[in-house]
């Protein structure tokens, strides 16, 4: 795989952050920039054959602190908000239109988890997410099921929003919060002609990106510590393995 990528005329990298380039923090609000990772990404960005974009579920303000590199596309909240290579901030959804629905949901979710302090309610501005990483399995399953039911009871428009699930995780975000759609947008608005597309990610939101990458004959790499179902052609076991892989391409 290394030789194949190195043999490409040009390569366009799309990289997830948490669970892919770095281990997960205890909570999404913990921001610890990694100098070694920043140096690696800077070297990739300045390589004459490469272009790099970070596409994360984190809010953009967090990603900009974690990856303080100019001239690189940084996309937060799955691509709803981003900064382009010229430093221009782009918002692909009308914030004032979607925020009222999220405000109503936020108060209901806060009440629901109040008796369970190990839950974490993350307000990204553009979306709301419930994290149950440290919650006992049975309780997490019950509360997340109730939280999902609340979404439908409040008649939150499924024409505007989507419900994202995961391992002890639930999120409500605008429909456009889709990494596959974000890649389509970036390829259209910021072309990098004759390039091999390469995406690295670790969860089901990244699988949506894999679909787009594979249709364009690119390379999809899944980060998974144990055997897992994926459309990706290659599996790496950890963020450390991802960094090693990227170093080998320099």
C-alpha atoms as one frame of an Amber mdcrd trajectory, in Angstrom:
protein
   0.000   0.000   0.000   2.838   2.419   0.837   4.422   1.944  -2.580   1.063
   2.370  -4.321   0.349   5.673  -2.570   3.878   6.956  -3.116   3.570   6.085
  -6.795   0.509   8.289  -7.279   0.970  11.551  -9.155  -0.678  13.442  -6.300
  -2.500  12.394  -3.118  -5.372  14.083  -1.329  -5.696  13.048   2.318  -8.936
  13.279   4.287  -8.288  12.492   7.947 -10.572  12.114  10.944  -9.094  13.280
  14.257 -10.303  11.528  17.427  -9.724   7.788  17.348  -7.776   8.178  14.108
  -4.916  10.648  14.505  -5.187  10.793  18.298  -6.619   8.709  21.110 -10.006
   9.772  22.444 -10.041  12.336  25.249 -12.151  11.648  28.348 -14.620  14.313
  27.153 -14.851  16.240  23.870 -14.130  19.509  25.685 -10.638  18.356  26.621
  -8.226  19.874  24.092  -4.600  18.793  24.209  -2.632  19.777  21.087   0.036
  17.189  20.275   3.280  18.781  19.005   4.437  15.565  17.312   1.144  15.212
  15.453   1.145  18.877  14.465   4.659  18.457  13.055   3.592  15.362  11.090
   0.580  17.137   9.590   2.686  20.190   8.763   5.147  17.979   6.893   2.344
  16.284   4.966   0.810  19.644   4.098   4.070  21.052   2.721   4.862  17.951
   0.639   4.627  19.003  -3.037   2.483  15.985  -3.990   0.060  16.074  -1.061
  -2.991  18.001   0.079  -4.481  17.435   3.549  -7.926  18.037   5.060  -9.126
  17.214   8.573 -12.811  16.238   8.796 -13.960  15.822  12.388 -17.125  15.503
  14.411 -15.651  18.025  16.838 -16.673  21.661  16.602 -14.402  23.725  14.370
 -13.070  25.862  17.228 -11.641  22.721  18.835 -10.049  21.454  15.635  -8.390
  24.816  15.020  -6.747  24.571  18.449  -5.722  20.949  17.938  -4.389  21.575
  14.429  -3.050  25.162  14.402  -1.786  24.925  10.822  -2.571  27.569   8.216
  -3.261  26.668   4.615  -5.061  23.424   5.476  -8.763  22.632   5.191 -10.184
  22.051   8.674 -13.785  20.845   8.814 -15.729  20.621  12.071 -19.116  19.108
  12.955 -18.718  16.653  10.052 -18.210  19.516   7.604 -21.010  21.908   8.532
 -18.416  24.515   9.495 -14.925  24.721   8.053 -11.978  26.941   7.270 -10.589
  26.729   3.742  -6.913  26.831   2.646  -7.091  30.632   2.440  -8.346  30.992
   6.015 -11.921  31.785   4.995 -14.583  30.413   7.344 -17.467  28.603   5.671
 -20.810  27.731   7.271 -22.922  25.426   5.129 -26.105  25.694   7.220 -28.083
  28.723   8.430 -27.340  28.665  12.169 -30.312  30.852  13.097 -32.647  28.459
  11.311 -31.519  25.253  13.000 -30.686  26.501  16.499 -34.238  26.896  17.919
 -34.980  23.195  17.439 -31.735  22.234  19.146 -32.427  24.568  22.078 -35.735
  22.837  22.760 -34.116  19.424  22.584 -31.230  20.482  24.817 -33.440  21.255
  27.802 -35.262  17.924  27.500 -32.029  15.949  27.227 -30.535  17.838  30.181
 -33.541  16.901  32.332 -33.326  13.290  31.170 -29.697  12.799  32.189 -29.767
  14.916  35.365 -30.060  11.837  37.655 -27.115  10.228  35.836 -24.007  12.438
  36.247 -21.746  10.187  34.174 -23.583  11.214  31.012 -22.090  14.121  29.091
 -24.251  16.484  27.037 -22.168  18.208  24.380 -23.520  21.332  22.721 -21.570
  21.926  19.516 -23.765  24.838  18.498 -24.685  23.169  15.228 -25.612  19.876
  16.891 -26.247  18.194  20.242 -24.582  14.970  21.340 -25.066  12.664  24.312
 -21.997  10.711  25.439 -22.401   7.697  27.719 -18.838   6.357  27.598 -18.560
   6.052  31.382 -22.151   4.944  32.015 -23.097   1.380  32.925 -24.222  -0.506
  29.815 -27.851  -1.123  30.788 -28.439   2.446  31.957 -26.764   3.881  28.864
 -28.937   1.816  26.557 -32.137   2.804  28.376 -31.423   6.534  28.550 -30.178
   6.816  24.972 -33.317   5.050  23.782 -35.426   7.543  25.723 -33.364  10.428
  24.357 -34.008   9.254  20.818 -37.724   8.998  21.545 -37.713  12.625  22.739
 -36.433  13.719  19.318 -39.544  12.317  17.678 -41.905  13.499  20.424 -40.701
  17.071  19.875 -41.446  16.728  16.158 -37.958  17.828  15.211 -37.992  17.949
  11.424 -36.270  14.969   9.877 -36.165  16.973   6.663 -33.662  19.272   8.379
 -32.006  16.995  10.952 -30.604  13.501  11.212 -30.073  11.261  14.228 -26.582
   9.790  14.495 -25.883   6.789  16.694 -22.753   5.028  17.852 -21.177   3.189
  20.752 -22.882   4.755  23.805 -23.506   7.856  21.738 -26.412   9.789  20.237
 -26.364  13.003  18.233 -28.864  15.208  16.457 -27.372  17.307  13.679 -28.419
  18.972  10.424 -28.885  16.613   7.492 -25.751  17.970   5.834 -23.633  16.714
   8.762 -22.318  13.883   6.628 -18.637  13.310   5.893 -19.416  11.843   2.499
 -21.304  14.987   1.475 -18.442  17.055   2.851 -15.936  15.261   0.639 -18.161
  15.842  -2.399 -18.296  19.543  -1.475 -14.526  19.825  -1.058 -13.789  18.013
  -4.301 -16.134  20.377  -6.130 -15.058  23.637  -4.491 -11.344  22.921  -3.990
 -10.197  20.596  -6.788  -6.791  18.929  -6.662  -6.602  17.429 -10.122  -5.231
  13.962 -10.905  -4.985  13.029  -7.243  -5.482   9.737  -5.455  -8.050  10.152
  -2.668  -7.163   8.613   0.688  -9.441   8.674   3.740  -8.657   7.446   7.259
 -11.351   7.168   9.940 -12.554   5.004  12.781 -16.370   4.903  13.035 -19.694
   4.670  11.210 -19.656   8.368  10.294 -16.419   7.669   8.433 -18.057   4.772
   6.595 -20.200   7.397   4.834 -16.974   8.966   3.627 -15.549   5.599   2.583
 -18.487   5.148   0.211 -17.643   8.363  -1.636 -13.914   7.634  -1.682 -14.356
   4.120  -3.057 -16.716   5.285  -5.808 -13.888   7.551  -6.940 -11.380   4.674
  -6.854  -9.645   6.007  -3.768  -8.282   4.296  -0.673 -10.314   3.892   2.523
  -8.551   2.971   5.763 -10.401   2.020   8.953  -8.885   2.354  12.418 -10.142
  -0.573  14.444  -8.395  -2.308  17.379 -10.177  -5.609  16.697 -11.859  -7.259
  13.689 -14.729  -5.101  12.454 -17.097  -4.819   9.514 -16.079  -2.088   7.121
 -16.014  -1.090   3.473 -12.384  -0.019   3.864  -9.610  -1.857   2.020  -7.138
  -1.587   4.891  -7.421  -1.760   8.681  -4.982  -0.144  11.099  -5.273  -0.962
  14.784  -4.595   2.380  16.457  -3.804   6.071  16.000  -0.160   5.145  16.574
  -0.361   2.873  13.521  -1.960   5.689  11.512   0.895   8.022  12.378   3.436
   5.370  11.440   1.671   4.871   8.103   1.679   8.609   7.385   5.340   8.938
   8.378   6.208   6.227   5.857   4.676   8.352   3.097   7.072  11.232   3.737
